[in-house]
Amino acid sequence: MVLRPCLSLKGSFSHVQLVVMLGCSDWYLWLWGVHQMVVFGLIWQNCVVDRWLIDYIR
């Protein structure tokens, strides 16, 4: 259950890359893309921490 977000991140990362590429022509979209990257980074960090905790508990 904890690892599900990890699996879904691959799709969201390519979506974020597309948004960042399109956002280069529009500062508002670019800022939104940066925000998405920050959110993605936080989710990825939480995902890694959760996996580390699972390994540690084992």
C-alpha distance matrix in Angstrom:
0.0 3.8 5.5 5.6 8.4 10.1 10.7 12.1 14.3 16.9 18.0 18.3 20.2 22.8 23.2 23.9 26.4 28.1 28.4 29.8 32.3 33.5 33.6 36.3 38.9 37.9 37.2 35.2 32.8 32.8 31.9 29.1 27.9 28.1 26.1 23.4 23.5 23.3 20.2 18.7 19.8 18.2 14.8 15.3 16.5 13.6 11.3 13.9 14.3 10.7 11.1 14.5 13.7 11.5 14.5 16.9 15.6 16.0
3.8 0.0 3.8 5.6 6.9 8.2 10.1 11.6 12.8 15.7 17.4 17.1 18.5 21.6 22.1 22.2 24.7 26.8 27.0 28.0 30.6 32.0 31.9 34.4 37.2 36.1 35.2 33.3 31.1 30.8 29.7 27.1 25.9 25.7 23.8 21.2 21.0 20.5 17.6 16.1 16.7 15.0 11.8 12.1 12.9 10.0 7.8 10.3 10.5 7.0 7.9 11.3 10.6 9.1 12.3 14.4 13.7 14.6
5.5 3.8 0.0 3.8 5.6 5.3 6.8 9.2 10.4 12.7 14.8 15.1 16.2 19.0 20.0 20.4 22.5 24.7 25.3 26.2 28.6 30.2 30.4 32.8 35.6 34.9 34.3 32.6 30.1 29.7 29.0 26.5 24.8 24.8 23.3 20.5 19.9 19.9 17.4 15.1 15.8 15.0 11.6 10.9 12.5 10.5 7.2 9.3 10.8 8.0 7.3 11.1 11.7 9.9 12.2 15.0 15.0 15.3
5.6 5.6 3.8 0.0 3.8 5.3 5.4 6.6 8.9 11.3 12.5 13.0 14.8 17.3 17.8 18.7 21.0 22.8 23.3 24.8 27.0 28.3 28.7 31.3 33.9 33.1 32.8 30.9 28.2 28.3 27.7 24.9 23.3 23.9 22.3 19.1 19.2 19.6 16.7 14.5 16.1 15.4 11.7 11.7 14.1 12.1 9.1 12.0 13.7 11.1 11.0 14.8 15.2 13.6 16.0 18.7 18.6 18.8
8.4 6.9 5.6 3.8 0.0 3.8 5.5 5.2 6.2 9.5 10.7 10.2 11.9 14.8 15.2 15.5 18.0 20.0 20.2 21.5 24.0 25.3 25.4 28.0 30.7 29.7 29.2 27.4 24.8 24.7 24.0 21.3 19.7 20.1 18.5 15.4 15.4 15.8 12.9 10.7 12.4 11.8 8.0 8.5 11.2 9.5 7.0 10.4 12.3 10.4 11.1 14.5 15.2 14.6 16.9 19.3 19.6 20.4
10.1 8.2 5.3 5.3 3.8 0.0 3.8 5.5 5.4 7.8 10.2 10.4 11.0 13.9 15.1 15.4 17.2 19.5 20.3 21.1 23.4 25.2 25.4 27.6 30.6 30.1 29.6 28.2 25.5 24.9 24.6 22.2 20.1 20.2 19.2 16.1 15.2 15.9 13.7 10.8 11.8 12.0 8.6 7.3 10.2 9.5 6.2 8.4 11.3 10.0 9.4 12.8 14.4 13.7 15.2 18.0 18.9 19.3
10.7 10.1 6.8 5.4 5.5 3.8 0.0 3.8 5.6 6.5 8.4 9.9 11.0 13.0 14.4 15.6 17.1 19.0 20.2 21.5 23.3 24.9 25.7 28.0 30.8 30.5 30.4 29.1 26.0 25.7 25.9 23.2 21.0 21.7 20.9 17.5 16.9 18.3 16.0 12.9 14.6 15.2 11.8 10.6 13.8 13.3 9.9 12.0 14.9 13.3 12.4 15.9 17.5 16.2 17.6 20.7 21.3 21.2
12.1 11.6 9.2 6.6 5.2 5.5 3.8 0.0 3.8 5.6 5.9 6.8 9.0 10.9 11.5 12.9 15.0 16.4 17.3 19.0 20.9 22.1 22.9 25.5 28.0 27.5 27.6 25.9 22.9 23.0 23.1 20.2 18.2 19.4 18.4 14.8 14.9 16.5 13.9 11.1 13.6 14.3 10.8 10.6 14.2 13.6 11.0 13.7 16.4 15.0 14.9 18.3 19.7 18.7 20.5 23.3 23.9 24.2
14.3 12.8 10.4 8.9 6.2 5.4 5.6 3.8 0.0 3.8 5.5 5.1 5.9 8.8 9.8 10.2 12.2 14.2 15.1 16.1 18.3 19.9 20.4 22.7 25.5 25.1 24.9 23.6 20.6 20.2 20.3 17.8 15.4 16.2 15.6 12.1 11.5 13.2 11.2 7.9 10.2 11.5 8.5 7.8 11.6 11.9 9.7 11.9 14.9 14.4 14.4 17.4 19.2 18.9 20.4 22.9 24.0 24.6
16.9 15.7 12.7 11.3 9.5 7.8 6.5 5.6 3.8 0.0 3.8 5.6 5.3 6.6 8.8 10.1 10.9 12.8 14.6 15.6 17.0 18.9 20.0 22.0 24.8 25.0 25.2 24.3 21.0 20.5 21.3 18.9 16.1 17.2 17.3 13.7 12.8 15.3 13.9 10.4 12.4 14.5 11.9 10.5 14.2 15.1 12.6 14.2 17.6 17.3 16.5 19.4 21.6 21.1 22.1 24.9 26.3 26.4
18.0 17.4 14.8 12.5 10.7 10.2 8.4 5.9 5.5 3.8 0.0 3.8 5.5 5.5 6.5 8.9 10.2 11.0 12.7 14.6 15.8 17.0 18.4 20.9 23.2 23.3 23.9 22.7 19.2 19.3 20.4 17.6 15.1 16.9 16.9 13.1 13.2 16.0 14.3 11.3 14.1 16.0 13.4 12.9 16.7 17.3 15.1 17.2 20.4 19.8 19.5 22.6 24.5 23.9 25.2 28.0 29.1 29.3
18.3 17.1 15.1 13.0 10.2 10.4 9.9 6.8 5.1 5.6 3.8 0.0 3.8 5.6 5.0 6.2 8.7 9.9 10.5 12.3 14.3 15.4 16.1 18.7 21.2 20.8 21.0 19.6 16.3 16.4 17.0 14.2 11.8 13.6 13.2 9.4 9.9 12.5 10.7 8.1 11.4 13.2 10.9 11.1 14.8 15.4 14.0 16.4 19.2 19.0 19.3 22.1 23.8 23.8 25.4 27.8 28.9 29.6
20.2 18.5 16.2 14.8 11.9 11.0 11.0 9.0 5.9 5.3 5.5 3.8 0.0 3.8 5.3 5.0 6.2 8.7 9.8 10.5 12.4 14.3 15.0 17.0 19.9 19.9 20.0 19.2 16.0 15.2 16.1 14.0 10.9 12.1 12.6 9.2 8.2 11.3 10.6 7.4 9.8 12.6 11.1 10.3 13.8 15.4 14.0 15.6 18.7 19.1 19.1 21.5 23.7 24.0 25.1 27.4 29.0 29.7
22.8 21.6 19.0 17.3 14.8 13.9 13.0 10.9 8.8 6.6 5.5 5.6 3.8 0.0 3.8 5.4 5.0 6.3 8.7 9.9 10.6 12.4 14.0 15.9 18.5 19.1 19.8 19.4 15.8 15.3 17.0 14.9 11.7 13.7 14.8 11.4 10.8 14.3 13.9 11.0 13.4 16.3 14.9 14.0 17.6 19.1 17.6 19.1 22.3 22.6 22.3 24.8 27.2 27.1 28.1 30.7 32.2 32.7
23.2 22.1 20.0 17.8 15.2 15.1 14.4 11.5 9.8 8.8 6.5 5.0 5.3 3.8 0.0 3.8 5.4 5.2 6.3 8.7 10.0 10.7 12.1 14.7 16.9 16.9 17.7 16.7 13.1 13.4 14.9 12.4 9.7 12.4 13.0 9.6 10.2 13.7 12.9 10.8 13.9 16.3 14.9 15.0 18.5 19.7 18.6 20.6 23.5 23.6 23.9 26.5 28.4 28.5 29.9 32.3 33.6 34.3
23.9 22.2 20.4 18.7 15.5 15.4 15.6 12.9 10.2 10.1 8.9 6.2 5.0 5.4 3.8 0.0 3.8 5.4 5.0 6.1 8.6 9.9 10.2 12.6 15.3 15.0 15.2 14.4 11.0 10.5 11.8 9.6 6.4 8.7 9.6 6.5 6.7 10.3 10.2 8.5 11.2 13.8 13.2 13.4 16.5 18.1 17.6 19.4 22.0 22.7 23.3 25.5 27.5 28.0 29.4 31.4 33.0 34.0
26.4 24.7 22.5 21.0 18.0 17.2 17.1 15.0 12.2 10.9 10.2 8.7 6.2 5.0 5.4 3.8 0.0 3.8 5.4 5.1 6.2 8.7 9.7 11.2 14.1 14.8 15.3 15.4 12.0 10.8 12.9 11.6 8.0 9.9 12.0 9.5 8.5 12.3 13.1 11.0 12.9 16.1 15.8 15.2 18.2 20.3 19.6 20.8 23.7 24.7 24.8 26.8 29.2 29.8 30.7 32.8 34.7 35.5
28.1 26.8 24.7 22.8 20.0 19.5 19.0 16.4 14.2 12.8 11.0 9.9 8.7 6.3 5.2 5.4 3.8 0.0 3.8 5.5 5.1 6.2 8.4 10.4 12.5 13.3 14.7 14.6 10.9 10.8 13.4 11.9 8.8 11.7 13.6 11.2 11.3 15.1 15.4 13.8 16.2 19.1 18.5 18.3 21.5 23.3 22.5 24.0 26.9 27.6 27.8 30.0 32.3 32.6 33.7 36.0 37.6 38.4
28.4 27.0 25.3 23.3 20.2 20.3 20.2 17.3 15.1 14.6 12.7 10.5 9.8 8.7 6.3 5.0 5.4 3.8 0.0 3.8 5.5 5.2 5.8 8.8 10.8 10.6 11.7 11.1 7.3 7.6 10.1 8.2 5.7 9.2 10.7 8.8 9.8 13.3 13.6 12.9 15.4 17.9 17.8 18.2 21.1 22.7 22.5 24.3 26.8 27.6 28.3 30.4 32.3 33.0 34.4 36.4 37.9 39.0
29.8 28.0 26.2 24.8 21.5 21.1 21.5 19.0 16.1 15.6 14.6 12.3 10.5 9.9 8.7 6.1 5.1 5.5 3.8 0.0 3.8 5.5 4.9 6.6 9.6 9.9 10.2 10.7 7.5 5.9 8.6 8.2 4.9 7.2 10.0 8.9 8.7 12.1 13.5 12.8 14.5 17.3 17.9 17.9 20.4 22.5 22.6 23.9 26.4 27.7 28.3 30.0 32.2 33.2 34.2 36.0 37.9 39.0
32.3 30.6 28.6 27.0 24.0 23.4 23.3 20.9 18.3 17.0 15.8 14.3 12.4 10.6 10.0 8.6 6.2 5.1 5.5 3.8 0.0 3.8 5.4 5.7 8.4 10.0 11.5 12.6 9.5 8.2 11.6 11.5 8.6 10.8 13.8 12.6 12.2 15.7 17.1 16.0 17.7 20.8 21.1 20.8 23.5 25.7 25.4 26.5 29.3 30.5 30.8 32.6 35.0 35.8 36.6 38.6 40.6 41.5
33.5 32.0 30.2 28.3 25.3 25.2 24.9 22.1 19.9 18.9 17.0 15.4 14.3 12.4 10.7 9.9 8.7 6.2 5.2 5.5 3.8 0.0 3.8 5.5 6.5 7.7 10.1 10.7 7.5 7.7 11.3 10.8 8.9 11.9 14.3 13.3 14.0 17.2 18.2 17.6 19.8 22.5 22.7 22.9 25.6 27.5 27.4 28.9 31.5 32.5 33.0 35.0 37.1 37.9 39.0 41.0 42.7 43.7
33.6 31.9 30.4 28.7 25.4 25.4 25.7 22.9 20.4 20.0 18.4 16.1 15.0 14.0 12.1 10.2 9.7 8.4 5.8 4.9 5.4 3.8 0.0 3.8 5.3 5.1 6.5 7.3 4.4 4.1 7.7 8.0 6.7 9.3 11.7 11.6 12.5 15.2 16.5 16.7 18.5 20.9 21.7 22.3 24.6 26.5 26.8 28.3 30.6 31.8 32.7 34.5 36.4 37.5 38.8 40.4 42.2 43.5
36.3 34.4 32.8 31.3 28.0 27.6 28.0 25.5 22.7 22.0 20.9 18.7 17.0 15.9 14.7 12.6 11.2 10.4 8.8 6.6 5.7 5.5 3.8 0.0 3.8 5.6 6.8 9.3 7.6 5.7 9.4 10.9 9.3 10.8 13.9 14.3 14.2 16.9 18.9 18.8 20.1 22.8 23.9 24.0 26.1 28.4 28.8 29.9 32.2 33.8 34.5 35.9 38.1 39.4 40.4 41.9 44.0 45.2
38.9 37.2 35.6 33.9 30.7 30.6 30.8 28.0 25.5 24.8 23.2 21.2 19.9 18.5 16.9 15.3 14.1 12.5 10.8 9.6 8.4 6.5 5.3 3.8 0.0 3.8 6.7 9.1 8.1 7.8 11.2 12.5 11.9 13.7 16.3 16.8 17.4 19.9 21.6 21.8 23.4 25.9 26.9 27.3 29.5 31.6 32.0 33.3 35.6 37.0 37.8 39.4 41.5 42.6 43.8 45.4 47.3 48.6
37.9 36.1 34.9 33.1 29.7 30.1 30.5 27.5 25.1 25.0 23.3 20.8 19.9 19.1 16.9 15.0 14.8 13.3 10.6 9.9 10.0 7.7 5.1 5.6 3.8 0.0 3.8 5.5 5.4 6.1 8.7 10.0 10.5 12.4 14.3 15.2 16.5 18.5 20.0 20.8 22.5 24.6 25.6 26.6 28.6 30.4 31.1 32.7 34.6 36.0 37.1 38.8 40.5 41.8 43.2 44.7 46.4 47.9
37.2 35.2 34.3 32.8 29.2 29.6 30.4 27.6 24.9 25.2 23.9 21.0 20.0 19.8 17.7 15.2 15.3 14.7 11.7 10.2 11.5 10.1 6.5 6.8 6.7 3.8 0.0 3.8 5.5 4.8 6.1 8.5 9.5 10.3 12.2 14.0 15.0 16.4 18.3 19.5 20.8 22.6 24.2 25.3 26.8 28.7 29.8 31.3 32.9 34.5 35.9 37.2 38.9 40.5 41.9 43.0 44.8 46.6
35.2 33.3 32.6 30.9 27.4 28.2 29.1 25.9 23.6 24.3 22.7 19.6 19.2 19.4 16.7 14.4 15.4 14.6 11.1 10.7 12.6 10.7 7.3 9.3 9.1 5.5 3.8 0.0 3.8 5.3 5.2 6.2 8.6 9.9 10.6 12.4 14.3 15.4 16.6 18.3 20.0 21.3 22.6 24.2 25.8 27.3 28.5 30.3 31.8 33.0 34.7 36.2 37.6 39.1 40.8 42.0 43.5 45.3
32.8 31.1 30.1 28.2 24.8 25.5 26.0 22.9 20.6 21.0 19.2 16.3 16.0 15.8 13.1 11.0 12.0 10.9 7.3 7.5 9.5 7.5 4.4 7.6 8.1 5.4 5.5 3.8 0.0 3.8 5.5 4.9 6.0 8.6 9.7 10.3 12.3 14.2 15.1 16.1 18.2 19.9 20.7 22.1 24.2 25.6 26.4 28.3 30.1 31.2 32.5 34.3 35.9 37.1 38.7 40.2 41.6 43.3
32.8 30.8 29.7 28.3 24.7 24.9 25.7 23.0 20.2 20.5 19.3 16.4 15.2 15.3 13.4 10.5 10.8 10.8 7.6 5.9 8.2 7.7 4.1 5.7 7.8 6.1 4.8 5.3 3.8 0.0 3.8 5.4 4.9 6.3 8.6 9.7 10.5 12.5 14.2 15.0 16.5 18.6 19.9 20.7 22.5 24.5 25.4 26.8 28.6 30.1 31.4 32.8 34.6 36.0 37.4 38.7 40.5 42.1
31.9 29.7 29.0 27.7 24.0 24.6 25.9 23.1 20.3 21.3 20.4 17.0 16.1 17.0 14.9 11.8 12.9 13.4 10.1 8.6 11.6 11.3 7.7 9.4 11.2 8.7 6.1 5.2 5.5 3.8 0.0 3.8 5.3 5.1 6.2 8.6 9.8 10.6 12.4 14.1 15.3 16.7 18.4 19.8 21.1 22.8 24.2 25.7 27.1 28.7 30.3 31.6 33.1 34.8 36.3 37.3 39.0 40.9
29.1 27.1 26.5 24.9 21.3 22.2 23.2 20.2 17.8 18.9 17.6 14.2 14.0 14.9 12.4 9.6 11.6 11.9 8.2 8.2 11.5 10.8 8.0 10.9 12.5 10.0 8.5 6.2 4.9 5.4 3.8 0.0 3.8 5.4 5.0 6.2 8.7 9.9 10.5 12.2 14.2 15.4 16.4 18.1 19.9 21.2 22.3 24.3 25.8 26.9 28.5 30.2 31.5 32.9 34.7 35.9 37.3 39.1
27.9 25.9 24.8 23.3 19.7 20.1 21.0 18.2 15.4 16.1 15.1 11.8 10.9 11.7 9.7 6.4 8.0 8.8 5.7 4.9 8.6 8.9 6.7 9.3 11.9 10.5 9.5 8.6 6.0 4.9 5.3 3.8 0.0 3.8 5.3 5.0 6.3 8.7 9.8 10.3 12.3 14.3 15.2 16.2 18.3 20.0 20.7 22.3 24.3 25.5 26.7 28.4 30.1 31.4 32.9 34.3 35.9 37.5
28.1 25.7 24.8 23.9 20.1 20.2 21.7 19.4 16.2 17.2 16.9 13.6 12.1 13.7 12.4 8.7 9.9 11.7 9.2 7.2 10.8 11.9 9.3 10.8 13.7 12.4 10.3 9.9 8.6 6.3 5.1 5.4 3.8 0.0 3.8 5.4 5.0 6.3 8.7 9.7 10.5 12.5 14.3 15.1 16.5 18.5 19.7 21.0 22.6 24.3 25.7 26.9 28.6 30.3 31.6 32.7 34.5 36.3
26.1 23.8 23.3 22.3 18.5 19.2 20.9 18.4 15.6 17.3 16.9 13.2 12.6 14.8 13.0 9.6 12.0 13.6 10.7 10.0 13.8 14.3 11.7 13.9 16.3 14.3 12.2 10.6 9.7 8.6 6.2 5.0 5.3 3.8 0.0 3.8 5.4 5.1 6.2 8.5 9.8 10.7 12.4 14.1 15.4 16.7 18.3 20.0 21.2 22.6 24.5 25.8 27.1 28.8 30.5 31.5 33.0 35.0
23.4 21.2 20.5 19.1 15.4 16.1 17.5 14.8 12.1 13.7 13.1 9.4 9.2 11.4 9.6 6.5 9.5 11.2 8.8 8.9 12.6 13.3 11.6 14.3 16.8 15.2 14.0 12.4 10.3 9.7 8.6 6.2 5.0 5.4 3.8 0.0 3.8 5.4 5.1 6.0 8.5 9.9 10.5 12.0 14.1 15.3 16.2 18.2 19.9 20.9 22.4 24.2 25.6 26.8 28.6 29.9 31.4 33.1
23.5 21.0 19.9 19.2 15.4 15.2 16.9 14.9 11.5 12.8 13.2 9.9 8.2 10.8 10.2 6.7 8.5 11.3 9.8 8.7 12.2 14.0 12.5 14.2 17.4 16.5 15.0 14.3 12.3 10.5 9.8 8.7 6.3 5.0 5.4 3.8 0.0 3.8 5.4 4.9 6.1 8.7 9.8 10.2 12.1 14.2 15.0 16.3 18.2 19.7 20.9 22.3 24.1 25.6 26.9 28.2 30.0 31.6
23.3 20.5 19.9 19.6 15.8 15.9 18.3 16.5 13.2 15.3 16.0 12.5 11.3 14.3 13.7 10.3 12.3 15.1 13.3 12.1 15.7 17.2 15.2 16.9 19.9 18.5 16.4 15.4 14.2 12.5 10.6 9.9 8.7 6.3 5.1 5.4 3.8 0.0 3.8 5.4 5.0 6.3 8.7 9.8 10.6 12.5 14.1 15.4 16.6 18.4 20.1 21.1 22.6 24.5 25.9 26.8 28.5 30.5
20.2 17.6 17.4 16.7 12.9 13.7 16.0 13.9 11.2 13.9 14.3 10.7 10.6 13.9 12.9 10.2 13.1 15.4 13.6 13.5 17.1 18.2 16.5 18.9 21.6 20.0 18.3 16.6 15.1 14.2 12.4 10.5 9.8 8.7 6.2 5.1 5.4 3.8 0.0 3.8 5.4 5.2 6.2 8.6 9.9 10.7 12.2 14.3 15.4 16.5 18.5 20.0 21.1 22.6 24.6 25.6 26.9 28.9
18.7 16.1 15.1 14.5 10.7 10.8 12.9 11.1 7.9 10.4 11.3 8.1 7.4 11.0 10.8 8.5 11.0 13.8 12.9 12.8 16.0 17.6 16.7 18.8 21.8 20.8 19.5 18.3 16.1 15.0 14.1 12.2 10.3 9.7 8.5 6.0 4.9 5.4 3.8 0.0 3.8 5.5 5.1 6.0 8.6 9.9 10.3 12.3 14.2 15.2 16.5 18.3 19.9 21.0 22.6 24.1 25.6 27.2
19.8 16.7 15.8 16.1 12.4 11.8 14.6 13.6 10.2 12.4 14.1 11.4 9.8 13.4 13.9 11.2 12.9 16.2 15.4 14.5 17.7 19.8 18.5 20.1 23.4 22.5 20.8 20.0 18.2 16.5 15.3 14.2 12.3 10.5 9.8 8.5 6.1 5.0 5.4 3.8 0.0 3.8 5.5 5.0 6.1 8.6 9.7 10.5 12.2 14.1 15.3 16.4 18.2 19.9 21.2 22.3 24.2 25.9
18.2 15.0 15.0 15.4 11.8 12.0 15.2 14.3 11.5 14.5 16.0 13.2 12.6 16.3 16.3 13.8 16.1 19.1 17.9 17.3 20.8 22.5 20.9 22.8 25.9 24.6 22.6 21.3 19.9 18.6 16.7 15.4 14.3 12.5 10.7 9.9 8.7 6.3 5.2 5.5 3.8 0.0 3.8 5.4 5.1 6.2 8.5 10.0 10.6 12.2 14.3 15.3 16.4 18.4 20.1 20.8 22.3 24.5
14.8 11.8 11.6 11.7 8.0 8.6 11.8 10.8 8.5 11.9 13.4 10.9 11.1 14.9 14.9 13.2 15.8 18.5 17.8 17.9 21.1 22.7 21.7 23.9 26.9 25.6 24.2 22.6 20.7 19.9 18.4 16.4 15.2 14.3 12.4 10.5 9.8 8.7 6.2 5.1 5.5 3.8 0.0 3.8 5.5 5.1 6.1 8.7 9.9 10.4 12.3 14.2 15.2 16.5 18.5 19.7 20.9 22.7
15.3 12.1 10.9 11.7 8.5 7.3 10.6 10.6 7.8 10.5 12.9 11.1 10.3 14.0 15.0 13.4 15.2 18.3 18.2 17.9 20.8 22.9 22.3 24.0 27.3 26.6 25.3 24.2 22.1 20.7 19.8 18.1 16.2 15.1 14.1 12.0 10.2 9.8 8.6 6.0 5.0 5.4 3.8 0.0 3.8 5.5 5.0 6.2 8.6 9.8 10.6 12.3 14.2 15.4 16.7 18.2 20.0 21.4
16.5 12.9 12.5 14.1 11.2 10.2 13.8 14.2 11.6 14.2 16.7 14.8 13.8 17.6 18.5 16.5 18.2 21.5 21.1 20.4 23.5 25.6 24.6 26.1 29.5 28.6 26.8 25.8 24.2 22.5 21.1 19.9 18.3 16.5 15.4 14.1 12.1 10.6 9.9 8.6 6.1 5.1 5.5 3.8 0.0 3.8 5.3 5.2 6.2 8.6 10.0 10.5 12.2 14.3 15.4 16.2 18.2 20.1
13.6 10.0 10.5 12.1 9.5 9.5 13.3 13.6 11.9 15.1 17.3 15.4 15.4 19.1 19.7 18.1 20.3 23.3 22.7 22.5 25.7 27.5 26.5 28.4 31.6 30.4 28.7 27.3 25.6 24.5 22.8 21.2 20.0 18.5 16.7 15.3 14.2 12.5 10.7 9.9 8.6 6.2 5.1 5.5 3.8 0.0 3.8 5.5 5.1 6.0 8.6 9.8 10.4 12.3 14.3 15.0 16.2 18.4
11.3 7.8 7.2 9.1 7.0 6.2 9.9 11.0 9.7 12.6 15.1 14.0 14.0 17.6 18.6 17.6 19.6 22.5 22.5 22.6 25.4 27.4 26.8 28.8 32.0 31.1 29.8 28.5 26.4 25.4 24.2 22.3 20.7 19.7 18.3 16.2 15.0 14.1 12.2 10.3 9.7 8.5 6.1 5.0 5.3 3.8 0.0 3.8 5.5 5.1 6.3 8.7 9.9 10.7 12.5 14.2 15.4 16.9
13.9 10.3 9.3 12.0 10.4 8.4 12.0 13.7 11.9 14.2 17.2 16.4 15.6 19.1 20.6 19.4 20.8 24.0 24.3 23.9 26.5 28.9 28.3 29.9 33.3 32.7 31.3 30.3 28.3 26.8 25.7 24.3 22.3 21.0 20.0 18.2 16.3 15.4 14.3 12.3 10.5 10.0 8.7 6.2 5.2 5.5 3.8 0.0 3.8 5.4 5.1 6.1 8.6 9.9 10.6 12.1 14.2 15.5
14.3 10.5 10.8 13.7 12.3 11.3 14.9 16.4 14.9 17.6 20.4 19.2 18.7 22.3 23.5 22.0 23.7 26.9 26.8 26.4 29.3 31.5 30.6 32.2 35.6 34.6 32.9 31.8 30.1 28.6 27.1 25.8 24.3 22.6 21.2 19.9 18.2 16.6 15.4 14.2 12.2 10.6 9.9 8.6 6.2 5.1 5.5 3.8 0.0 3.8 5.5 5.0 6.1 8.6 9.9 10.2 12.1 14.2
10.7 7.0 8.0 11.1 10.4 10.0 13.3 15.0 14.4 17.3 19.8 19.0 19.1 22.6 23.6 22.7 24.7 27.6 27.6 27.7 30.5 32.5 31.8 33.8 37.0 36.0 34.5 33.0 31.2 30.1 28.7 26.9 25.5 24.3 22.6 20.9 19.7 18.4 16.5 15.2 14.1 12.2 10.4 9.8 8.6 6.0 5.1 5.4 3.8 0.0 3.8 5.4 5.1 6.2 8.7 9.7 10.5 12.5
11.1 7.9 7.3 11.0 11.1 9.4 12.4 14.9 14.4 16.5 19.5 19.3 19.1 22.3 23.9 23.3 24.8 27.8 28.3 28.3 30.8 33.0 32.7 34.5 37.8 37.1 35.9 34.7 32.5 31.4 30.3 28.5 26.7 25.7 24.5 22.4 20.9 20.1 18.5 16.5 15.3 14.3 12.3 10.6 10.0 8.6 6.3 5.1 5.5 3.8 0.0 3.8 5.4 5.1 6.3 8.6 9.9 10.8
14.5 11.3 11.1 14.8 14.5 12.8 15.9 18.3 17.4 19.4 22.6 22.1 21.5 24.8 26.5 25.5 26.8 30.0 30.4 30.0 32.6 35.0 34.5 35.9 39.4 38.8 37.2 36.2 34.3 32.8 31.6 30.2 28.4 26.9 25.8 24.2 22.3 21.1 20.0 18.3 16.4 15.3 14.2 12.3 10.5 9.8 8.7 6.1 5.0 5.4 3.8 0.0 3.8 5.4 5.1 6.0 8.6 9.9
13.7 10.6 11.7 15.2 15.2 14.4 17.5 19.7 19.2 21.6 24.5 23.8 23.7 27.2 28.4 27.5 29.2 32.3 32.3 32.2 35.0 37.1 36.4 38.1 41.5 40.5 38.9 37.6 35.9 34.6 33.1 31.5 30.1 28.6 27.1 25.6 24.1 22.6 21.1 19.9 18.2 16.4 15.2 14.2 12.2 10.4 9.9 8.6 6.1 5.1 5.4 3.8 0.0 3.8 5.4 4.9 6.0 8.5
11.5 9.1 9.9 13.6 14.6 13.7 16.2 18.7 18.9 21.1 23.9 23.8 24.0 27.1 28.5 28.0 29.8 32.6 33.0 33.2 35.8 37.9 37.5 39.4 42.6 41.8 40.5 39.1 37.1 36.0 34.8 32.9 31.4 30.3 28.8 26.8 25.6 24.5 22.6 21.0 19.9 18.4 16.5 15.4 14.3 12.3 10.7 9.9 8.6 6.2 5.1 5.4 3.8 0.0 3.8 5.4 5.2 6.3
14.5 12.3 12.2 16.0 16.9 15.2 17.6 20.5 20.4 22.1 25.2 25.4 25.1 28.1 29.9 29.4 30.7 33.7 34.4 34.2 36.6 39.0 38.8 40.4 43.8 43.2 41.9 40.8 38.7 37.4 36.3 34.7 32.9 31.6 30.5 28.6 26.9 25.9 24.6 22.6 21.2 20.1 18.5 16.7 15.4 14.3 12.5 10.6 9.9 8.7 6.3 5.1 5.4 3.8 0.0 3.8 5.5 5.2
16.9 14.4 15.0 18.7 19.3 18.0 20.7 23.3 22.9 24.9 28.0 27.8 27.4 30.7 32.3 31.4 32.8 36.0 36.4 36.0 38.6 41.0 40.4 41.9 45.4 44.7 43.0 42.0 40.2 38.7 37.3 35.9 34.3 32.7 31.5 29.9 28.2 26.8 25.6 24.1 22.3 20.8 19.7 18.2 16.2 15.0 14.2 12.1 10.2 9.7 8.6 6.0 4.9 5.4 3.8 0.0 3.8 5.4
15.6 13.7 15.0 18.6 19.6 18.9 21.3 23.9 24.0 26.3 29.1 28.9 29.0 32.2 33.6 33.0 34.7 37.6 37.9 37.9 40.6 42.7 42.2 44.0 47.3 46.4 44.8 43.5 41.6 40.5 39.0 37.3 35.9 34.5 33.0 31.4 30.0 28.5 26.9 25.6 24.2 22.3 20.9 20.0 18.2 16.2 15.4 14.2 12.1 10.5 9.9 8.6 6.0 5.2 5.5 3.8 0.0 3.8
16.0 14.6 15.3 18.8 20.4 19.3 21.2 24.2 24.6 26.4 29.3 29.6 29.7 32.7 34.3 34.0 35.5 38.4 39.0 39.0 41.5 43.7 43.5 45.2 48.6 47.9 46.6 45.3 43.3 42.1 40.9 39.1 37.5 36.3 35.0 33.1 31.6 30.5 28.9 27.2 25.9 24.5 22.7 21.4 20.1 18.4 16.9 15.5 14.2 12.5 10.8 9.9 8.5 6.3 5.2 5.4 3.8 0.0
